[in-house]
Amino acid sequence: MNEKEIAKVLSLDGKVAIVTGASRPKGIGFATVKALALQGAKVVISDLGEFVQGMSDECYALGSTKLLDQAAKEICRMGGEAIGVPADMTRQEDRLRLVERTIKEFGRVDILVNNAASMFNTTVMESDEHSWEMSYRVNVEGVIELTKAVIPYMKKNGGGAVVNISSGVGVGALPGMAPYVCTKHANVALTKYFAAEYGKSGIRFNVICPGNTWTDNWDEEMAQMCNSI
């Protein structure tokens, strides 16, 4: 295949994608948004609209309305189409509103990237009910319910694609990350189940398990480490 043929195969012209946890400029979510936009997809960028107190001791999905606006403007400067929609993945009304806004703005949804995550650094013995509940609500329930919300639209379109962002610890384990490890393992199982259930409807389900990735969270952590020396 020549370059034009490859570009045509990879083109996402006319497709609409939702990416959660995607407003932070150096995050995996926004990198995904840019990649989709460069291939021609219209993108709905979602993240928390404000800091949610108690969401997590170290919530790696924190966003803001300002960051959402900046992310959407950056995609538009690149020549793409994007809107920012604040949504808390622990709230069913926010999940449904995210999908409804996507349909209202673009008329369809073809791609969902479940990237939003909540992370607690705690051992099993030190963990509490809150850390398990919030990890489950974002990393498992949020993925399930948002996926359920887009499936009818994907089936109507004749197919679609759902990508779940798990983690390297979703296929292994590290100490001191009990709720995160367990819920990221659940991401892998959920992907397999949804693929078995809805693959026949033309919807592809894939899971990605990244290792350590240098994002702006790492910038902040390194700065704190240097200041403490």
Steps between C-alpha positions, in 0.01 A plus 500: 500500500621850421477796738167621362345155536630468857368847586159404362488180706599688817275799432239582763324763289135524600555307825427639846701404808452550873813496716470522879766633737642693208556866586846499655750622240761227555261217583431178313143618445590819316769322299224262389275794411771651280567169325131451424460858378802471272329204333187706442275409792279755674586474867307551821752568777372414846643544847400624841383858481648583839694344786283243673599493864546146624497347151846360567813572697684506168237529228679482166189602308462849641399762248329835498264696280797719406707198397208360299460828313873518432508141375210556261653823370833323440329238282317773307833682445628175350211511253284243676159512662462459875286598796568467872235348724552485879387170649560316826526130422356411841167662407257324267332828406837635385574190293164519325531874449841447339354262243191717445718807439709303251192396304359852513822656369615238250206265443686176569769328702740248346789481745521498879829514688451431872810671637376673818639339815520535875814384678570444869846405620412271788563144610221253562543526877507881496219543248157615608148475361527839331808410296337181372165665432642792303739277305213272407264783407748665261707211370229234472147638531586805290637280223201266508231767501657730242558202270138393543389852411684508165428145383148574363639784285788287375263217411284749312809611304588139417798482733754692701804469721550513877851526645551456873818642649608259773860491627804280516377409847178385335685189387747488789527664840703744706487534878333800656235547229230255606178666373666619179651161417175314557279742307746515210492120482123539477547724193666211319221257591230751404659548159499126436139469608369791294690368196338159540154654544503776237767402249224348289349850474813632334634673811869442572626498858867537584694564819835678528726448801758783507803497723638810672432801280660841555203733532449832677422298812859379494619859452315596818628199695861558392475868595375404845780247540763758400357759737516253787868422448 
